[in-house]
């Protein structure tokens, strides 16, 4: 099987991460992969690590301008005319339109959608999805519903496959005393962990308000924030608000870390306070795989990952009081927290493993390509 990935974006976000998981699964199947992308594209870098062929789109000044679109369309038309791809995966909306406008020999387009922006319900978009797209692989039921309800796409042409997590890297294990010392946390102090970039949609201010109530019940509890910064001056704003609430000494900003699994092992409870987005929610998947109880908001794919009252507690977004009550409940009941963690680990092994992702992907792609081949054969048959 020979597959072409097309992207016009050089950003790394949830949608790109979902595409990278598909790429890794198809590489594991032994398929021959090509990625057409801008220079310095992080998806292309992930592809190169899998020994996929990487080709650079020629329209580089502004990939989303009309001149760049037509340059890339002409180039992609030549590429697909010279190569026999069995299927094409566009990543993001711009690449979807580019692929539909460029393909020769009409290999089936299987679009990848893992982003939080709903599709436009325009006539052009309905035509793009319903006529030129064989199927769509999505990361959450909400995206699935958008496509079926807004674009009237046939349900059998859409498949939700939960993004995988590395269950061998993220697994239950003892906390490391060295990490506690590095973070300045006493040996027996409860730890609440949030892993997320510092951005408005991630709800850090709501969590800081909730943490003030938690510290009233558990004065020795610490909140550890792991993640890089994607806005100006907000790290200082978070610190300032924590000091105003009298919990400045209990909030630890660890910054961006590559050893997230060590922090998950350190935590007693893991939290996601996001206000929206989260159509992939890698952090919540990693919490579950790490065997930790989760408190999270009902946004994006999170209600599909966290089984409320079984592997964690779900609250409405933006409600700091509900967030604090859930955190306090788990800190008060260690047996409940332990049971939630064990259930979450089992769910991660069953639903979120790479093997499970690959099996579901292979099943859906096999069915869609068979349908596409039957359509091609029917078009070639001479009339009776």
C-alpha positions in Angstrom: 0.0 0.0 0.0 1.4 3.4 -1.0 0.1 6.4 0.9 0.5 10.2 0.4 0.1 12.6 3.3 -0.4 16.3 2.4 -0.1 19.2 4.8 0.3 22.9 4.3 1.0 23.6 8.0 4.3 23.6 9.8 2.6 23.8 13.2 2.5 21.1 15.8 -0.9 20.9 17.4 -3.5 18.3 18.3 -4.5 17.8 14.6 -0.9 17.3 13.5 -0.3 14.9 16.5 -3.3 12.9 15.4 -1.9 12.7 11.8 1.5 11.6 13.2 -0.3 8.7 15.0 -1.9 7.6 11.8 1.5 7.9 10.0 3.2 5.8 12.7 0.5 3.1 12.5 0.7 2.9 8.8 4.5 2.7 8.9 4.1 -0.2 11.4 1.8 -1.9 8.8 4.7 -1.8 6.4 3.1 0.6 4.0 5.2 2.9 1.8 4.6 6.5 3.0 5.3 9.9 1.3 4.7 13.3 3.0 4.3 16.5 1.0 4.8 19.4 3.4 6.5 22.8 3.8 10.1 22.9 4.9 10.6 22.7 8.7 7.3 20.9 9.0 7.2 18.9 12.2 4.9 16.3 10.7 7.6 15.8 8.0 10.2 15.4 10.7 8.1 12.7 12.3 7.7 11.0 8.9 11.5 11.1 8.3 12.0 9.4 11.6 9.8 6.6 10.3 11.9 6.5 7.1 9.1 7.9 5.0 9.8 9.9 1.9 9.5 13.6 2.5 8.9 16.1 -0.3 8.7 19.9 0.1 5.8 21.9 -1.4 7.3 24.5 -3.7 4.8 27.3 -2.8 6.6 28.6 0.2 6.1 32.4 0.7 2.5 32.1 2.0 1.2 28.6 1.7 -2.4 29.8 2.0 -2.3 32.5 -0.6 -3.9 31.9 -4.1 -0.4 32.0 -5.9 1.0 29.4 -3.5 -2.1 27.3 -3.8 -1.8 27.1 -7.6 1.9 26.5 -7.5 1.4 23.6 -5.1 -1.6 22.3 -7.1 0.4 22.1 -10.3 3.3 20.4 -8.4 1.0 17.9 -6.6 -0.8 17.1 -9.9 2.5 16.1 -11.5 3.4 14.0 -8.4 0.2 12.1 -8.3 0.3 11.6 -12.1 3.8 10.1 -11.9 3.1 7.9 -8.8 0.4 5.4 -8.1 -0.8 6.2 -4.6 -3.4 3.9 -3.2 -4.8 6.6 -0.9 -4.2 10.2 0.2 -4.4 11.7 3.7 -4.8 15.5 3.7 -4.1 17.1 7.1 -6.1 20.3 7.9 -8.6 22.1 5.7 -6.2 23.8 3.3 -4.5 20.6 2.4 -7.9 18.9 2.0 -8.9 21.4 -0.7 -5.5 21.2 -2.3 -5.6 17.4 -2.6 -9.1 17.4 -4.0 -8.0 19.9 -6.7 -4.8 18.2 -7.6 -5.2 14.5 -7.7 -4.8 12.5 -10.9 -5.9 8.9 -11.2 -8.2 9.7 -8.3 -6.8 7.7 -5.4 -9.3 7.8 -2.5 -9.0 10.8 -0.2 -9.2 9.8 3.5 -9.1 13.1 5.4 -7.7 13.2 8.9 -9.5 15.5 11.4 -8.3 16.0 14.9 -8.9 19.7 15.4 -11.4 21.6 17.5 -12.7 23.9 14.8 -16.1 22.8 13.3 -16.2 22.4 9.5 -18.0 25.2 7.5 -21.4 24.1 6.2 -20.9 25.9 2.9 -22.0 24.4 -0.4 -18.3 24.1 -1.5 -17.4 22.3 1.7 -20.3 19.9 1.4 -19.2 19.2 -2.2 -15.6 18.7 -1.0 -16.5 16.1 1.6 -19.4 14.4 -0.1 -18.1 14.1 -3.7 -14.3 14.2 -3.4 -13.7 12.5 -0.1 -14.0 8.8 0.4 -13.9 8.9 4.2 -12.8 10.8 7.2 -10.9 9.6 10.3 -11.6 11.7 13.4 -10.3 11.8 16.9 -13.6 12.5 18.8 -17.4 11.9 18.6 -18.0 15.6 18.5 -16.0 15.9 15.2 -17.9 12.9 13.9 -21.2 14.6 14.7 -20.2 17.8 13.1 -19.5 16.1 9.8 -22.7 14.0 9.8 -25.0 16.8 11.0 -23.5 19.9 9.3 -22.3 18.4 6.0 -24.7 15.5 5.8 -21.9 13.1 5.3 -23.0 9.4 5.5 -22.1 8.0 8.9 -20.4 4.9 7.5 -17.8 7.2 5.8 -16.7 8.6 9.2 -14.8 6.7 11.8 -13.8 7.9 15.2 -10.6 6.4 16.5 -9.3 7.6 19.8 -5.7 8.8 19.6 -3.2 6.3 21.1 -1.0 6.7 24.1 2.4 5.0 24.8 1.2 2.6 27.5 4.8 1.3 28.0 6.2 4.7 28.7 3.2 5.9 30.7 2.5 3.2 33.2 2.0 3.0 37.0 5.2 3.2 39.1 6.7 4.6 42.3 7.3 8.3 42.6 10.9 9.4 42.6 12.1 11.2 45.7 14.7 13.1 43.6 11.9 14.8 41.6 10.1 15.9 44.8 13.4 17.4 46.0 13.9 19.1 42.6 10.5 20.7 42.8 10.8 21.6 46.4 7.9 19.4 47.6 8.1 17.7 51.0 8.0 13.9 51.0 4.4 13.5 52.3 2.7 16.5 50.7 -0.2 15.7 48.3 0.5 16.6 44.7 -2.0 17.7 42.1 -0.7 17.8 38.5 -1.7 19.6 35.4 0.1 19.0 32.1 -0.8 21.6 29.5 0.7 24.5 27.6 0.0 27.8 29.3 -2.8 29.2 27.0 -6.2 30.7 27.7 -8.2 27.7 26.6 -6.4 25.4 29.1 -8.1 27.1 32.1 -5.2 27.7 34.4 -6.8 30.7 36.1 -9.9 28.6 37.0 -7.6 25.9 38.5 -5.7 28.5 40.6 -9.0 29.6 42.1 -9.9 26.0 42.8 -6.5 25.3 44.3 -7.1 28.1 46.9 -10.1 26.0 48.2 -8.1 22.8 48.1 -5.4 24.4 50.2 -8.0 25.5 52.7 -8.8 21.8 53.2 -5.3 20.5 52.6 -2.8 23.2 53.5 0.2 21.1 52.6 -1.0 20.2 49.0 1.0 21.3 46.0 -0.2 22.1 42.5 2.5 21.3 39.8 2.1 22.9 36.4 4.0 21.2 33.6 4.0 22.8 30.1 5.5 25.6 28.0 4.2 29.1 27.5 2.3 30.2 24.4 1.3 33.7 25.5 3.1 36.8 26.8 3.2 37.7 30.5 0.7 35.0 31.6 3.2 32.9 33.6 3.6 36.0 35.8 -0.1 36.6 35.9 -0.7 33.0 37.2 2.0 33.5 39.8 0.6 36.8 40.9 -3.0 35.5 41.3 -1.7 32.5 43.3 0.1 35.0 45.7 -3.0 37.1 46.0 -4.9 34.0 47.1 -2.2 33.1 49.6 -1.1 29.9 47.8 2.0 31.2 45.9 4.3 28.8 47.8 2.0 25.9 46.9 2.1 26.4 43.1 5.1 25.0 41.3 5.7 26.0 37.6 7.9 23.3 36.2 7.9 24.6 32.6 8.2 22.4 29.5 9.5 19.0 30.4 10.4 15.9 28.4 10.0 13.6 31.4 6.2 14.0 31.9 5.9 10.4 32.9 8.0 11.1 36.0 5.6 13.9 37.0 2.6 11.6 36.6 4.1 9.1 38.9 4.7 11.9 41.4 1.0 13.0 41.4 -1.8 11.9 43.7 -4.5 13.4 41.4 -4.2 14.6 37.8 -6.3 17.4 36.4 -7.4 19.0 33.2 -9.2 22.3 33.6 -9.6 23.2 29.9 -12.4 25.5 28.8 -12.7 24.1 25.3 -10.8 22.3 22.5 -9.3 19.0 23.7 -10.3 16.9 20.6 -7.2 14.8 21.3 -6.3 15.5 25.0 -3.0 13.7 25.1 -2.5 14.7 28.7 -5.6 13.0 29.9 -4.7 9.8 28.0 -1.3 9.9 29.7 -2.9 10.3 33.1 -5.1 7.3 32.5 -2.2 5.2 31.2 -0.1 6.2 34.2 -2.8 4.8 36.5 -3.8 8.1 38.1 -7.3 9.3 39.1 -8.4 12.2 36.9 -10.5 15.3 37.5 -11.4 16.9 34.2 -13.8 19.2 32.5 -16.5 18.0 30.1 -14.9 19.3 26.8 -13.8 17.8 23.6 -13.0 14.1 23.7 -12.5 14.0 27.5 -15.9 12.5 28.3 -15.0 9.7 25.9 -11.7 9.1 27.8 -12.7 9.5 31.4 -15.5 7.3 32.6 -17.2 9.5 35.3 -17.2 7.9 38.7 -15.1 5.0 37.4 -11.8 6.4 36.2 -12.3 10.0 37.3 -14.6 12.8 38.0 -16.0 15.2 35.3 -17.1 18.7 36.0 -18.4 21.6 33.8 -15.8 23.9 32.4 -15.1 27.2 34.0 -16.5 26.2 37.4 -13.7 26.5 40.0 -15.9 25.4 42.9 -16.9 22.1 41.2 -13.3 21.6 40.3 -12.1 22.1 43.9 -14.8 19.8 45.3 -13.8 17.0 42.9 -10.1 17.4 43.9 -10.8 17.5 47.6 -13.0 14.4 47.3 -10.2 12.3 45.8 -7.6 13.7 48.2 -9.9 12.7 51.1 -10.6 9.2 49.8 -7.4 7.5 48.8 -9.1 4.2 48.2 -11.5 5.7 45.7 -8.5 7.5 44.0 -6.6 4.2 43.8 -9.6 2.4 42.3 -10.1 5.1 39.7 -6.4 4.9 38.8 -6.6 1.1 38.3 -9.7 1.4 36.2 -8.2 4.1 34.1 -5.1 2.0 33.4 -7.2 -0.9 32.2 -9.2 1.4 29.9 -6.0 2.8 28.5 -4.6 -0.6 27.8 -7.9 -1.7 26.1 -8.8 1.4 24.2 -5.8 3.7 23.9 -2.9 1.4 23.1 -1.0 1.7 19.8 -2.1 -1.8 18.8 -5.7 -1.0 19.3 -5.4 2.2 17.2 -3.6 0.4 14.4 -6.2 -2.4 14.3 -9.1 0.1 14.1 -7.3 2.1 11.5 -6.5 -0.9 9.3 -10.1 -2.1 9.5 -11.6 1.2 8.4 -9.0 1.9 5.6 -9.4 -1.6 4.3 -13.2 -1.2 4.0 -13.0 2.2 2.4 -10.3 1.2 -0.2 -12.4 -1.8 -1.1 -15.4 0.3 -1.7 -13.3 2.7 -3.8 -11.9 -0.1 -5.9 -15.3 -1.4 -6.6 -16.5 2.0 -7.8 -13.5 2.3 -10.1 -14.1 -1.2 -11.5 -17.8 -0.3 -12.1 -16.8 2.8 -14.0 -14.5 0.9 -16.3 -16.9 -1.8 -17.2 -18.4 -1.3 -20.7 -22.2 -1.1 -20.8 -24.0 -4.4 -21.6 
